């Protein structure tokens, strides 16, 4: 990469990262700052360090693998974790460089949805449910994914609606996005 390309990569206003089999091989300064790490501390590390649990790390792979296999691209809004453990919402985009083996080499971008989080915080279970709600899953589908009963998911949803004074799931997701959660 020539000097100007390297400057552009590092100064990009969104976080950029290249992974090989979910190991970080290159990332820009914006990506490192977004997650609260020194850039060099991320190189060679598993993407697992950026998720709240092994479960989240495995499930998010499964959600994006199909679209990457079919069209070589995938995007969503997701909750990630800062180095200090605090969650934040971001817009995520991925493009595989190896369609026959979608996770072999992937270029990804991350952009924080809101820089300021305020209001009530989310429990780990609430984060999981919100993450799946944001992908359009029903309570029954979320329960099946998480190995919980649909009634348990309904209870978490009801608690979230009360906590954020939301009318429905769409309103809840909008409010969480506005809060940067």
Beta strands, then each sheet from edge to edge (+ up, - down):
strand 1: 15-20
strand 2: 23-27
strand 3: 73-81
strand 4: 87-96
strand 5: 106-112
sheet 1: 2+ 1- 5+ 4- 3+
end
